[in-house]
Amino acid sequence: MAEHVCPFWVGYLLLSPFRRLLENPDKILGQFVREEMIVLEPGCGMGYFTLPLARMVGPQGRVIAVEVQQKMLSALGRRAEKAGLLDRIDLRQATDGGFGLDDLSDKVDFAAALHMVHEVPDQSSFFTEVLNVLKPGGKLLVIEPKGHVSQDRFAQTVATAEKTGFRSDSLYGKAGGRRALLSKP
């Protein structure tokens, strides 16, 4: 699915508690996520954002965590079970054919594509798949790391999303990296 993916071992580094100083999941995502929501997180890795999302959606909500690497999903599953959150998380492995989300058409309230869109070789297909699962009015938050993604490349990413049918929304506050909030009309 991706031309280049974050190596498995880097997943452990990304779980560092020091990361919260720069990227606090509650501050970044808390303004968008509420209890009982269905949230999609493509490129979830070992779950740095997934576990906080699972706490935010509560026992009646659901987080659909999608990852191309089985080792990352397995580590996330172990972490979620240890945290008592596995029953709120649907772990799915992406393939070259997509994210396997056909059962979620118009059901997802919010999607968070965090530090992963730059790894997707066909961004148009990616945005189309996410758009199809979002409810009308559903939001997609895209955050890309400044170190990997130039401002011009990020503008191209947003333009690709808009071509697939997303609308750009205003986004306030701070979060690391380049950010865009998109919505399904």
DRENBA-787035 format. One record per residue (C-alpha): residue in three letters; x, y, z. Coordinates in steps of 0.001 Angstrom, whole numbers, padded with zeros to 6 digits, always signed. Last residue first. Layout:
<atoms>
alaXYZ/...
</atoms>
This chain:
<atoms>
pro-020328+018023+002616/lys-017570+015789+004011/ser-015161+017829+006068/leu-011484+018697+006076/leu-009315+020031+008865/ala-005758+020670+007782/arg-002482+020642+009672/arg+001254+020876+009002/gly+003314+019740+011951/gly+002848+019870+015675/ala-000522+020932+016973/lys-001675+024408+017779/gly-005093+025954+018025/tyr-007629+026747+015345/leu-008661+024960+012177/ser-011000+026476+009637/asp-012614+023981+007270/ser-011514+022685+003871/arg-014174+020820+001868/phe-013616+017226+000784/gly-014878+015957-002555/thr-012029+014008-004155/lys-010607+017215-005641/glu-010560+018764-002149/ala-008431+015906-000829/thr-005996+016310-003721/ala-005772+020045-003034/val-004997+019284+000628/thr-002170+016958-000411/gln-000846+019497-002904/ala-000781+022147-000159/phe+001170+019656+001967/arg+003711+019221-000817/asp+004110+022980-001086/gln+004529+023394+002693/ser+007183+020682+002691/val+006501+017262+004207/his+009001+015077+006037/gly+010438+017470+008630/lys+007194+019453+008836/pro+005381+016336+010026/glu+001878+015881+008580/ile-001435+016381+010342/val-004712+015626+008589/leu-007971+015906+010531/leu-010973+014456+008712/lys-014453+015584+009689/gly-017947+014182+009219/gly-020623+016575+007917/pro-022222+013766+005911/lys-021033+010587+007632/leu-017500+009523+006796/val-016885+006119+005226/asn-016903+007264+001599/leu-014694+010300+002279/val-012029+008050+003819/glu-011952+005823+000732/thr-011878+008805-001621/phe-009066+010407+000395/phe-006941+007270+000125/ser-007702+006753-003555/ser-006594+010325-004301/gln-003539+009934-002088/asp-002170+007061-004152/pro+001357+006388-002805/val+000402+006839+000870/glu+003467+007556+003034/his+002905+011341+003016/val-000605+010650+004372/met+000851+009131+007546/his+001715+011677+010199/leu-001783+011678+011681/ala-004770+010846+009532/ala-007561+011299+012097/ala-011086+010432+011010/phe-014347+011589+012602/asp-017999+010550+012628/val-017680+007289+010679/lys-020882+005592+009475/asp-021400+006800+005874/ser-020028+003517+004431/leu-018452+001509+007245/asp-018768-002060+005907/asp-016594-001206+002890/leu-013693-000254+005184/gly-011046-002712+004031/phe-008210-000187+004117/gly-007217-000398+000485/gly-006493-003006-002175/asp-002746-002979-001493/thr-003689-004157+001979/ala-004581-002495+005254/gln-004722-004534+008445/arg-007660-003879+010711/leu-007921-003558+014500/asp-011385-002594+015797/ile-010895-000810+019118/arg-013455-000292+021882/asp-013226-003868+023265/leu-009431-003527+023354/leu-009557-000716+025903/gly-008576-002422+029167/ala-005135-000776+029143/lys-003363-004161+028948/glu-005677-005182+026110/ala-004991-001957+024235/arg-001219-002367+024612/arg-001339-005976+023403/gly-003536-005041+020430/leu-001282-002109+019572/ala+001760-004404+019528/ser-000090-006829+017245/leu-001188-004003+014972/met+002390-002707+014671/lys+003681-006212+013877/gln+000919-006618+011267/gln+002196-003614+009327/val-000255-001881+006984/glu-002243-000267+009807/val-005901+000541+010411/ala-007438+001404+013778/ile-011236+001692+013739/val-012046+003331+017072/arg-015497+002647+018505/gly-017861+004318+020917/gln-020239+002892+023541/pro-017493+002267+026125/gly-016050+005757+025756/val-015140+007585+022551/met-012483+009628+024382/arg-010798+006622+026043/ala-010512+004869+022681/leu-009041+008040+021162/pro-006407+008128+023936/leu-005534+004506+023079/thr-005378+005144+019344/phe-003148+008248+019397/tyr+000103+006503+020356/gly-001386+003288+019004/met+001404+001041+017820/gly+001127+002372+014266/cys-002296+003909+013652/gly-001840+004458+009935/pro-005544+005040+009387/glu-007439+006192+012488/leu-011191+006083+011997/val-013475+007261+014797/ile-017014+006068+015552/met-018452+008369+018180/glu-020186+007228+021384/glu-018325+009719+023561/arg-016908+012780+021856/val-013982+013504+019546/phe-013204+016776+017778/gln-011901+019149+020482/gly-010222+016252+022260/leu-008046+015402+019264/ile-005026+017696+019545/lys-005266+018520+023240/asp-006015+014946+024296/pro-003373+013513+021966/asn-000632+015721+023472/glu+001977+016253+020812/leu+005015+018236+021903/leu+005141+017460+025624/arg+003251+014223+024993/arg+006254+012994+022986/phe+008195+012703+026248/pro+006060+009661+027100/ser+007824+007807+024283/leu+005428+005798+022117/leu+007040+007073+018905/leu+010309+005393+019878/tyr+008566+002017+020054/gly+007018+002540+016633/val+010484+003241+015231/trp+011125-000527+015530/phe+008457-001276+012930/pro+010015+000899+010237/cys+007834+003835+009120/val+006461+003007+005728/his+007794+003750+002270/glu+006058+003030-001024/ala+002795+002437+000788/met+000000+000000+000000/
</atoms>
